[in-house]
Amino acid sequence: MSQAAGQLAHQELHISDAARKDARQRLLSIKGHVEGITRMLDENSCTYCVDALKQIKAVQGALSKVSELVLRSHLRDHVVTAAQRGDVDEIVEELMEVLKYHR
């Protein structure tokens, strides 16, 4: 498949509605959590560092779950069908690029 055709095929690939809804809900919850941490730091000059760190770790864990959810959706909905579309090389390269940042 040509690079232009591969790019066109990728434009038609979208996150599933279920994964989008779940990720959005999780991100809204994370947003509220981050706002709570910000308030905790702004309003309480005696905030204990460890308490702030625990809350930050909780946000990192929640973001990790959102990342996992989107990755799982991509694998299930797009990677497994790459051979049928004829864009295996493009999908593999995309995934390798993303996984550099996924820890």
C-alpha positions as CSV (number, residue, x, y, z in Angstrom):
1,M,0.0,0.0,0.0
2,S,1.4,3.4,-0.9
3,Q,2.1,5.9,1.9
4,A,-0.7,8.2,0.7
5,A,-3.2,5.3,0.7
6,G,-1.9,4.3,4.2
7,Q,-2.5,7.8,5.5
8,L,-6.0,7.8,4.0
9,A,-6.8,4.5,5.7
10,H,-5.5,5.9,9.0
11,Q,-7.8,8.9,8.7
12,E,-10.7,6.5,8.7
13,L,-9.6,4.9,12.0
14,H,-11.1,6.4,15.0
15,I,-11.3,5.4,18.7
16,S,-14.5,3.5,19.4
17,D,-17.4,5.3,20.9
18,A,-17.3,3.1,24.0
19,A,-13.5,3.7,24.6
20,R,-14.0,7.5,23.9
21,K,-16.8,7.7,26.4
22,D,-14.9,5.8,29.1
23,A,-11.6,7.7,28.5
24,R,-13.5,11.0,28.6
25,Q,-15.2,10.2,31.9
26,R,-11.9,9.1,33.4
27,L,-10.2,12.3,32.2
28,L,-12.9,14.4,33.7
29,S,-12.4,12.6,37.0
30,I,-8.6,13.2,36.7
31,K,-9.2,16.9,36.0
32,G,-11.2,17.2,39.2
33,H,-8.5,15.3,41.1
34,V,-5.8,17.7,39.7
35,E,-7.9,20.7,40.7
36,G,-8.2,19.3,44.2
37,I,-4.4,18.9,44.4
38,T,-4.0,22.4,43.2
39,R,-6.4,23.7,45.8
40,M,-4.7,21.7,48.5
41,L,-1.4,23.3,47.6
42,D,-2.9,26.8,47.2
43,E,-5.1,27.0,50.2
44,N,-3.2,25.0,52.8
45,S,0.3,26.3,53.5
46,C,0.8,23.4,55.9
47,T,0.1,20.6,53.3
48,Y,2.3,17.7,54.0
49,C,4.6,16.8,51.1
50,V,3.8,13.1,51.3
51,D,0.0,13.8,51.1
52,A,0.6,15.8,47.9
53,L,2.8,13.1,46.5
54,K,0.2,10.4,47.2
55,Q,-2.4,12.5,45.3
56,I,0.0,13.1,42.4
57,K,0.7,9.3,42.2
58,A,-3.0,8.6,42.2
59,V,-3.4,11.0,39.2
60,Q,-0.4,9.3,37.4
61,G,-2.0,5.9,38.0
62,A,-5.4,7.1,36.6
63,L,-3.7,8.6,33.5
64,S,-1.9,5.3,33.0
65,K,-5.3,3.6,33.1
66,V,-6.6,5.9,30.4
67,S,-3.5,5.3,28.3
68,E,-4.0,1.6,28.7
69,L,-7.7,1.8,27.7
70,V,-6.9,3.8,24.5
71,L,-4.0,1.4,23.7
72,R,-6.2,-1.6,24.2
73,S,-8.9,-0.1,21.9
74,H,-6.3,0.6,19.3
75,L,-4.9,-2.9,19.4
76,R,-8.4,-4.5,19.3
77,D,-9.9,-2.2,16.7
78,H,-7.0,-1.3,14.4
79,V,-3.9,-3.4,14.8
80,V,-5.6,-6.7,14.4
81,T,-7.2,-5.6,11.2
82,A,-4.1,-4.0,9.7
83,A,-3.4,-6.9,7.4
84,Q,-6.9,-6.7,5.9
85,R,-6.4,-3.0,5.2
86,G,-2.8,-3.6,3.9
87,D,-1.2,-1.1,6.3
88,V,0.7,-3.4,8.6
89,D,4.0,-1.5,8.3
90,E,2.4,1.8,9.0
91,I,0.5,0.5,12.0
92,V,3.6,-1.2,13.4
93,E,5.7,2.0,13.0
94,E,3.0,4.1,14.6
95,L,2.7,1.7,17.5
96,M,6.5,1.6,18.0
97,E,6.6,5.4,18.1
98,V,3.8,5.5,20.7
99,L,5.3,2.8,22.9
100,K,8.5,4.8,23.2
101,Y,6.5,7.0,25.6
102,H,4.4,4.3,27.2
103,R,5.9,3.2,30.5
